[in-house]
Amino acid sequence: MTDAANPCPVTGVFARLARDRGGNTLAMIAAAIAPLMAMVGGAVDMSRSYLAQARLQQACDAGVLAARKRMGSQAAVTGEVPQATGEIGQRFFNVNFRDGAYGSTERRFTMSLEDDFGISGAASIKLPTTIMRLFGFEELPIAVACSAQINFSNTDVMMVLDTTGSMAQTNPGDSASRISVLRSTVRDFYAQLAAASGPGTRIRYGFVPYSTNVNVGSLLDDSWVVNQWTYQSRTLATTLTSTGTTTYNANWQTISGTVTSEPYQTYPATYRAPTSETGSASYSCDTPAPASTATTTTTLISTTTEPFAGPPAGTRTIRHYRQIIDGVSYSISRSGTTCRITKSTYAALTREYDQITDPVNHTSSQWLYQPVTLDVTNWRNDAAGCMEERDTYPITNYEDVDLSRALDLDIDLVPTATDPRTQWRPMYPGIVYARAMRWNGTGSFSKAPVTTTEDYVNPGAGGFAACPARARKLGTMTAAQVDSYLNTLTPAGNTYHDIGMIWGGRLLSPSGLFAEENGDVDPGRPTARHMIFLTDGVTDALDLSYGTYGVEPLDARRWDGTQPQSLNQTVENRFAVACAEVKKRNITVWIVGFGTSLNPVMRSCAGEGRYFEANNADELTATFATIVKNLSKLRIER
């Protein structure tokens, strides 16, 4: 029976259901499941893509860094990229992002060489999706770019270059002399650094050519040089005059007969290398000529005398001779590297001539050899620029050097105008004599004065007081300026390594003579300081030399021959002390032996990995390229 007041009782059930919220949650979840899956899937796939992109970027960076390092800096000079550059870059990329990493496909990596010799790279992959493929996104393309360049911080480079006589020699296998190879190598070194330096980077160069001494006068203030100095010299004691004779032949006349000359033979001259640092190469004709068959008969025809007006007045004696030559003779001459033998045939060649004897005055000078004190205030005009060192002492304990006495080894000490001990002294080779050494090699050194008519050895005239090309303090230079400077280098003199190290340190130090110029230009970019020390020989000091410590056996400032150490050992020990002082200034020392082996002192000075031995031009070029690599820093650019 139906209730008239409630005609549809089911309606109440649906109303209660409509008011019940418990079923709505299921419906909402069902409606949101698809967007949620898309969000989660996107997050998962994007996370994978970020990981893959980061790894791909690392691989790209590794590839261009390896390629740029392999290419080095020589490409800036030769214009040629080493063949293995691309291969090595690809190899490093492949190792850092392996094929199929993260499920990727279509891995690609390309590199290109830029105008500034940087290497740019581009890498790409396709990364398959996992969940997002349900929504139509099957893969994600990923691409990165990278670039590597060799760059320098602000850098000061001091070239300390051996320009002794042996640099004129040519190493086996080379076609140019050592000095020519050095010039070419330094030019290439400059080009490599110039190519690698970035905008805003300051690279300065300085040069210290050294041999028996260094030429630094043009770099010194007037107040750094003494006003007077004492030299091992001589003064005229008296003039001696005596009378004698002189004889000479004159008035040749051909009377009869003939002589004919013709080429007989040619052959290459024998090359003779220098026997010392101060010597020079020569050629000789060692193959003798055939024996001569010519005979010469000389007959006195007459003797006459006549008054000679002089001075001195006296009698002239004239002897008239007849000479007859018959037969064949041979003579040898040399033109360059070719020897020539000439054959001369004489057919009763008859000549007459006068032999004349005249009175003559012979004048000789008697010299007092002794130390002489001179005014040297005009040294800039009178001297070449090489300097004698300031005060020092003979060191017996090199583990405990007193720099308050060895002022030459205190590389930062600025001279005091009122203290001659701290000042330098100009060299005057023309007035210095090695008392009492004779030119024939006899004699001995005498600290005591000597009065004599003999001419003792003048080191300047004997080639024992070489003053090399002017040193150049640090400054920016163009390629043309570098080239012009290198052309001033001339081989001469003996090998004194210590004075090269001392002045190289003085000109490079940020806290010494040129502190205002050598300090860091930017506190945020400290200057890197490097000394490149090149030599082609072992220490070769000579007691006869007039050098930076005067005539050593006579001036006895650091050595006089009475110490247990030789002069060479003294030079090397002081080199070691100077090197240690240089490195205290945070200067990196590189030492290169060119055509020679480096001794333990030099190897210890540079330290492991910073000394090199190059036997020829190619090895020297490779050595300097290695130094450039070590001076530079590889940089990733983005």
Secondary structure, DSSP 8 states (H G I E B T S, - for coil): ---TT-S-TTHHHHHHHHH--TTHHHHHHHHHHHHHHHHHHHHHHHHHHHHHHHHHHHHHHHHHHHHHHHHTTTHHHH----TTHHHHHHHHHHHHS-TTGGG-EEEEEEEEE-TTS-EEEEEEEEEE-SSGGGGT--EEEEEEEEEEEEE--SEEEEEEEE-SGGGGS--TT-SS-HHHHHHHHHHHHHHHHHHH--TT--EEEEEEEESSS-B-GGGS-GGGB-SEEEEEEEEEEEEEEEEEEEEEEEEEEEEEEEEEEEEEEEEE-EEE--SSTT---EEE--S-------EEEEEEEEEEEEEE--SS-EEEEEEEEEEEEEEEEEEEEEETTEEEEEEEEEEEEEEEEEEEEEEEEEEEEEEEEEEEEEE-TTHHHHS-SBEE-------S-TTS--TTT-GGG-TT----TT-GGGSBEE--GGG---TTBBTTS-B---SS-EEESS-B--HHHHT-S---SB-EEEE---HHHHHHHHTT----S-B-HHHHHHHHHHHH-TTSTTHHHHS-S-TTS--EEEEEEEESS--B--TT-EETTEEHHHH-SS--S-SSS-HHHHHHHHHHHHHHHHHHTTEEEEEEEESS---HHHHHHH-TTSEEEE-SHHHHHHHHHHHHHHHSEEEEE-
